[in-house]
Amino acid sequence: MSEPGEAFRPLRTVSIRSLVILAVAGAMAPIALWTLGGARPLPALIASAVIVLAGILAYVLTPGDRAPPVAVAPPAPPSPPMPPDRGRAPPFAAILEHLADPVLLVAGGEPRDPNARRFVFANAAARDLLRLQRQEGPLTMAIRAPEVLAAVDDALLAAVTSQALYQSGGVQDRVWRVNVAPLEGLGEERLALLSLRDETEFRRSERTRADFLANASHELRTPLASLAGFIETLRGHAKDDAVARERFLAIMQIQADRMRRLIDDLMSLSRIELGEHIPPSGEVDVALAAIDVLDALGPMADERTVTLAPAFPALGEAVVTGDRDQILQVIQNLAENALKYSPNGGTVRVEVVIGLDSASAATPVSAGTTHLSLLTPDHVTDVRYVALRVRDEGPGIARGYLPRLTERFYRVEGQKSGEHAGTGLGLAIVKHIINRHRGGMTVESAEGRGSIFTVYVPMGVAAAAPT
């Protein structure tokens, strides 16, 4: 098999040196013919010319053995056009993709058109936080906060590093510190790196501390003033009055107990709010937790001659992803409220329902009452919930009071006093716990018809899986 291009070897070319050699040979040929062969001059010259021409033709037409074969390659196809810089991943894209903090690469576009700002790269954390379906698009599709967009313009147009605060949407209130830095030396297009740092815990800690001091100073002022007044009375004219002394001491005991409950609830609420943005990771059987709570409340129900009527699924079927202590606190707060406001001889029904979607869990179950959602979880498809419903036969709550039930220290008008008066923090604690568990909360009530409080949280992975 011959090598490709072998038939196209170049022919030998005639150099000046070769011509000189042939000319000398041609000139010597007639002399040799005259001397050795005795030929006449004219035939000798003709023979010499023929010999020279034959040598030249043989030298030229013979392929050059010393010249290497030269392959004739086919023409190379044209190179594909390079994609524009906007569509290519930035340097170190793989590193940015795995960062825990959300990161966006922003391009400038037309300076006078704010809508021309685009993000040309978004790492996994940014896509998850901002709910982006792709790594490129208009910046306003990802972030609409004016202060963040202004910081981006400062970085792109003025090459100034800027910062801003950004609060992400949804039920879980999270605060982010946004840092926007200009990038230079990466091409002609103006680019900036936008990164977000979660400051939710820091902000919550600051706000919780401030709220705790404000609430504690406000709510403790009344019992402290009452205690101070009774102490002054006992040290004065009632010092030797045994009957008055016993009565005042009993009132002081009640106020001291209220202060203790208030401080306990405030501390509990502060701890819950501080970690509200951190989802729980354990597993809790809501039915088993409800059984434990009702057993503990049995003496209180017997004292008030109130019947506790449970309706639970089989153990192991109502498992949720949650914090057991907090789930117990939710059930106890709701059941205690139902016992407090139920009349003697009434019934408190505690029901656990499994396998509901968010719409079914929030659907009212009692006709003729006002239904209000106090907390709605973020919409997530294919999530099943366990619902806990606590129904009492108390005086009910007027429509106008329902929206404020989960406010701190809020108590319905006409229900603020009594032997079992609470601190006004119970439903606020319930709401924040359920919010941490990514669940929802509703209330149904009408005056004279009692109340139904429903909370629902996502089922655990194993419990929600089809069998």
C-alpha positions in Angstrom: 0.0 0.0 0.0 1.5 3.3 -1.0 1.5 6.2 1.3 -1.0 8.9 0.7 0.4 11.6 -1.6 3.2 9.3 -2.9 2.1 9.8 -6.5 2.6 13.6 -6.1 6.3 13.6 -5.4 7.9 16.8 -6.9 10.3 16.2 -9.9 14.0 16.8 -9.6 15.0 20.4 -10.5 18.1 21.3 -12.6 20.6 23.3 -10.6 23.5 25.4 -12.0 26.0 22.9 -10.8 24.3 20.1 -12.7 24.2 22.1 -15.9 28.0 22.8 -15.6 28.7 19.1 -15.2 26.6 18.2 -18.2 28.2 20.9 -20.3 31.7 19.7 -19.5 30.6 16.1 -20.2 29.1 17.3 -23.6 32.3 19.2 -24.5 34.5 16.2 -23.7 32.4 13.8 -25.6 33.4 14.8 -29.2 37.1 15.0 -28.2 36.8 11.4 -26.9 35.1 10.4 -30.1 37.7 12.0 -32.3 40.6 10.6 -30.3 39.4 7.1 -29.6 37.0 6.4 -32.4 38.4 8.5 -35.3 35.0 9.9 -36.0 34.5 13.0 -38.0 33.9 16.3 -36.1 30.3 17.0 -37.2 28.8 13.6 -36.3 30.8 13.8 -33.0 29.2 17.1 -32.1 25.8 15.8 -32.9 26.3 12.7 -30.8 27.6 14.8 -27.9 24.5 17.1 -28.0 22.2 14.1 -28.0 24.0 12.6 -25.0 23.7 15.9 -23.1 20.0 16.3 -23.8 19.3 12.7 -22.9 21.1 13.2 -19.6 19.2 16.3 -18.8 15.8 14.7 -19.5 16.7 11.6 -17.5 17.9 13.7 -14.6 14.7 15.9 -14.6 12.1 13.2 -15.2 13.5 10.7 -12.7 11.7 11.1 -9.2 14.0 12.5 -6.5 15.0 9.6 -4.3 16.5 11.9 -1.7 13.4 14.2 -1.3 11.0 13.0 1.4 7.4 12.3 0.4 5.1 15.2 1.0 1.5 14.3 1.9 -1.2 16.6 0.6 -3.6 17.1 3.5 -7.3 17.9 2.9 -8.4 21.4 3.7 -9.1 21.9 7.5 -12.8 22.6 8.4 -13.5 26.1 9.7 -13.2 26.5 13.5 -16.6 26.8 15.3 -17.4 30.3 16.6 -16.6 30.8 20.3 -19.7 31.4 22.4 -20.1 34.9 23.8 -18.5 35.7 27.1 -22.0 36.1 28.7 -22.9 32.4 28.2 -19.6 31.0 29.6 -19.1 30.1 33.2 -16.8 32.5 35.1 -13.4 31.5 36.3 -13.6 29.2 39.4 -17.3 28.5 38.7 -16.9 25.0 40.2 -15.7 26.6 43.5 -18.4 29.2 43.6 -21.0 26.5 42.9 -20.2 24.7 46.2 -20.0 27.8 48.4 -22.5 27.8 51.3 -23.2 31.5 50.8 -25.4 32.6 47.8 -23.3 34.2 45.0 -24.4 35.9 41.8 -22.2 37.3 39.0 -23.9 40.4 37.6 -23.3 42.1 34.2 -24.0 45.8 33.6 -25.5 46.3 30.2 -26.8 49.8 29.2 -25.9 52.2 32.0 -29.1 54.2 31.7 -31.3 51.2 31.7 -31.7 49.6 35.1 -33.6 46.7 33.5 -30.4 45.8 31.6 -28.7 44.5 34.7 -28.4 40.7 34.4 -27.1 37.9 36.5 -24.9 35.6 34.3 -24.1 33.0 37.0 -25.9 31.9 40.2 -24.4 29.2 42.4 -26.6 26.4 44.0 -27.2 28.4 47.2 -28.3 31.4 45.3 -30.7 29.4 43.1 -32.2 27.7 46.2 -32.6 31.0 48.1 -34.0 33.1 45.2 -35.9 30.2 43.6 -34.1 30.5 40.3 -34.7 27.9 37.6 -31.6 28.9 35.6 -28.2 30.4 36.0 -28.8 33.5 33.8 -31.6 36.1 33.5 -32.7 39.6 34.5 -31.4 40.7 37.9 -34.9 41.9 38.8 -36.2 38.4 38.4 -33.9 37.3 41.3 -33.9 40.4 43.6 -36.3 43.4 43.5 -35.1 45.2 46.7 -34.3 48.8 45.6 -31.4 49.1 48.1 -29.7 46.0 46.6 -30.2 47.2 43.0 -28.7 50.6 44.0 -25.7 48.8 45.5 -25.3 46.8 42.2 -25.3 50.1 40.2 -22.7 51.6 42.5 -20.4 48.6 41.8 -21.0 48.4 38.0 -21.1 52.1 37.2 -18.8 53.7 39.8 -16.6 50.7 40.6 -17.4 51.1 44.3 -17.9 48.2 46.7 -21.3 48.6 48.3 -23.4 46.8 51.0 -27.1 46.6 51.7 -29.6 44.6 53.8 -32.0 42.2 52.1 -35.0 40.4 53.7 -36.0 37.2 51.8 -39.7 36.6 51.3 -41.7 33.7 52.6 -42.9 32.7 56.1 -39.4 32.3 57.4 -38.2 35.9 57.9 -34.4 35.9 57.1 -32.1 38.9 56.9 -29.1 38.9 54.6 -26.1 41.2 54.3 -25.5 41.9 50.6 -21.9 42.8 49.5 -21.4 43.9 45.8 -17.9 44.3 44.6 -16.8 45.3 41.1 -14.7 42.9 39.0 -12.0 44.1 36.7 -9.7 42.5 34.2 -12.3 39.9 33.0 -13.2 41.5 29.6 -14.8 44.6 28.3 -18.2 44.0 29.9 -18.8 45.5 33.4 -19.1 42.8 35.9 -19.8 42.6 39.7 -19.8 39.9 42.3 -22.9 39.9 44.5 -22.6 37.7 47.7 -25.1 37.3 50.5 -24.3 36.5 54.1 -27.0 35.2 56.5 -27.4 37.6 59.5 -30.7 36.2 60.6 -29.4 34.7 63.9 -27.5 37.9 64.8 -30.5 40.1 64.0 -32.9 37.8 65.9 -30.6 37.8 68.9 -30.5 41.6 69.0 -34.3 41.9 68.5 -35.1 39.1 71.0 -33.0 40.8 73.7 -34.6 44.2 73.1 -38.1 42.6 73.0 -37.4 40.6 76.2 -36.4 43.7 78.1 -39.3 45.8 76.9 -41.9 43.0 77.5 -40.5 42.0 80.9 -40.4 45.6 82.2 -43.9 46.2 81.0 -45.6 43.0 82.2 -43.7 42.7 85.5 -44.6 46.2 86.5 -48.1 45.4 87.6 -47.4 42.4 89.8 -44.4 44.1 91.3 -46.5 47.2 92.2 -49.1 44.9 93.7 -46.5 43.1 95.8 -44.9 46.4 97.0 -48.4 47.7 98.0 -49.2 44.6 100.1 -45.8 44.6 101.7 -46.3 48.2 102.7 -49.7 47.4 104.1 -48.5 44.4 106.1 -45.7 46.5 107.6 -48.2 49.2 108.5 -51.7 49.1 110.0 -52.3 45.4 109.0 -49.3 44.3 110.8 -51.2 42.9 113.8 -54.3 41.8 111.8 -54.0 38.0 111.3 -57.0 37.8 109.0 -55.8 40.5 106.7 -52.3 39.2 106.8 -53.4 35.7 105.6 -55.5 37.2 102.8 -52.7 39.6 101.6 -50.2 36.8 101.7 -52.4 34.6 99.6 -52.8 37.4 97.0 -49.0 38.0 97.1 -48.5 34.3 96.4 -50.8 34.4 93.4 -48.9 37.5 92.0 -45.5 35.8 92.6 -46.7 32.7 90.8 -47.9 34.9 87.9 -44.5 36.6 87.7 -42.8 33.2 87.7 -45.0 31.9 84.8 -44.5 35.2 83.0 -40.7 34.9 83.2 -40.8 31.3 82.2 -42.9 32.0 79.1 -40.8 35.0 78.2 -37.6 32.9 78.4 -39.2 30.1 76.4 -40.5 32.5 73.7 -37.1 34.1 73.4 -35.3 30.8 72.9 -37.9 29.7 70.3 -37.6 32.9 68.3 -33.8 32.8 68.4 -33.7 29.4 66.7 -36.9 29.8 64.7 -35.1 29.8 61.3 -33.4 26.5 62.0 -35.6 23.6 61.1 -35.8 20.6 63.5 -34.3 17.3 62.6 -35.8 14.8 65.0 -38.9 12.6 64.7 -41.9 12.9 67.0 -45.0 10.8 67.2 -47.7 13.4 67.7 -50.3 10.9 69.0 -47.9 9.6 71.6 -47.0 13.1 72.7 -50.7 14.0 73.0 -51.3 11.0 75.2 -48.5 12.1 77.5 -49.9 15.6 77.7 -53.5 14.5 78.4 -52.3 12.2 81.1 -50.5 15.1 82.8 -53.6 17.3 82.5 -55.9 14.6 83.9 -56.0 16.1 87.5 -56.8 19.5 86.2 -59.6 18.2 84.1 -61.0 16.2 87.1 -60.9 19.3 89.2 -63.0 21.2 86.7 -65.1 18.1 85.9 -64.2 18.5 82.2 -64.0 15.4 80.0 -61.0 14.9 77.8 -62.0 13.1 74.6 -59.0 11.9 72.5 -59.2 10.6 68.9 -55.8 9.4 67.8 -54.5 7.1 65.0 -52.4 4.1 65.8 -49.0 4.8 67.4 -46.3 5.2 64.8 -48.6 6.6 62.1 -48.5 10.3 63.1 -44.7 10.8 63.0 -43.5 14.3 62.1 -40.1 15.8 61.7 -39.8 17.9 64.8 -38.5 18.8 68.3 -40.3 16.6 70.9 -40.1 19.2 73.7 -41.6 21.9 71.5 -44.4 19.7 70.1 -45.3 18.8 73.7 -45.4 22.5 74.6 -47.7 23.2 71.7 -50.2 20.4 72.7 -50.0 21.5 76.4 -50.7 25.1 75.6 -53.7 24.4 73.4 -55.1 21.8 75.7 -54.7 24.0 78.8 -56.4 26.9 77.1 -59.3 24.6 76.2 -59.6 23.4 79.8 -59.5 27.0 81.2 -62.3 28.2 79.1 -64.5 25.1 79.1 -67.4 25.2 81.5 -67.8 22.6 84.3 -69.1 19.4 82.9 -67.9 20.3 79.3 -65.8 18.3 76.9 -62.4 19.0 75.3 -61.8 17.0 72.2 -58.3 16.4 71.0 -57.9 14.9 67.6 -54.9 13.9 65.5 -55.4 13.5 61.7 -52.7 12.2 59.3 -51.9 12.3 55.6 -53.5 15.7 54.8 -52.3 18.2 52.2 -52.0 21.9 53.2 -55.4 22.8 51.8 -57.2 20.0 53.6 -55.4 20.7 56.9 -56.5 24.3 56.8 -60.1 23.6 55.8 -62.7 24.5 58.5 -64.4 21.6 60.2 -67.2 23.4 62.0 -70.1 25.2 60.2 -71.4 28.5 61.5 -68.1 29.7 62.9 -65.5 32.2 61.7 -62.4 30.6 60.2 -59.1 32.4 60.1 -55.6 31.2 59.2 -53.1 32.5 61.8 -50.1 31.0 60.1 -49.7 29.6 56.5 -46.6 27.6 55.5 -44.7 28.2 52.3 -46.3 26.3 49.4 -44.4 23.0 48.8 -45.8 20.3 46.6 -46.1 16.7 47.6 -46.0 17.4 51.3 -48.3 15.6 53.7 -49.2 16.9 57.2 -50.2 15.7 60.6 -53.0 17.9 62.0 -53.8 18.4 65.7 -57.2 19.8 66.5 -58.3 21.0 70.0 -62.0 21.8 70.4 -63.5 23.3 73.5 -67.1 24.2 74.5 -66.2 27.6 76.0 -67.7 31.1 75.4 -66.1 31.4 72.0 -64.3 34.4 70.5 -65.8 37.3 68.6 -64.7 37.7 65.0 -62.9 41.0 65.6 -60.5 39.4 68.2 -59.3 36.5 66.1 -56.5 38.2 64.1 -54.7 39.3 67.3 -54.8 36.0 69.2 -51.1 35.2 68.6 -49.8 38.7 69.6 -47.7 38.8 72.7 -49.6 39.5 75.9 -52.9 39.8 74.1 -56.0 38.6 75.9 -59.5 38.7 74.7 -61.6 41.4 76.4 -63.5 40.0 79.3 -61.3 36.9 79.6 -58.3 38.5 81.2 -58.9 37.7 84.8 -59.8 34.6 86.7 -58.2 31.9 88.7 -56.4 30.4 85.7 -55.6 33.7 83.9 -52.6 33.1 81.7 -49.7 35.3 80.7 -50.9 36.1 77.2 -47.9 34.3 75.6 -49.3 30.8 75.1 -50.6 31.2 71.6 -47.6 33.3 70.6 -45.4 30.5 71.6 -47.5 28.0 69.7 -47.3 30.1 66.5 -43.5 30.5 66.6 -43.0 26.8 67.3 -45.2 25.8 64.4 -43.5 28.3 62.2 -40.1 26.7 63.1 -41.6 23.3 62.1 -42.7 24.8 58.7 -46.4 24.2 59.5 -49.6 26.2 59.8 -52.2 27.2 62.3 -55.9 28.1 62.1 -58.7 29.0 64.4 -62.5 28.6 64.1 -64.7 30.3 66.6 -68.0 32.1 67.2 -69.5 33.6 70.4 -71.3 30.9 72.3 -70.0 28.1 70.0 -66.6 27.4 71.5 -63.3 27.4 69.6 -61.3 25.0 67.5 -57.5 25.5 67.2 -55.7 23.5 64.5 -52.0 23.2 64.0 -50.4 21.0 61.3 -46.7 20.1 60.6 -45.1 18.1 57.8 -45.0 14.3 58.3 -41.7 12.6 58.6 -40.1 11.1 55.5 -40.8 7.5 56.6 -44.3 8.2 57.7 -45.2 10.1 54.5 -43.8 7.5 52.1 -46.5 5.3 50.5 -46.7 1.7 51.6 
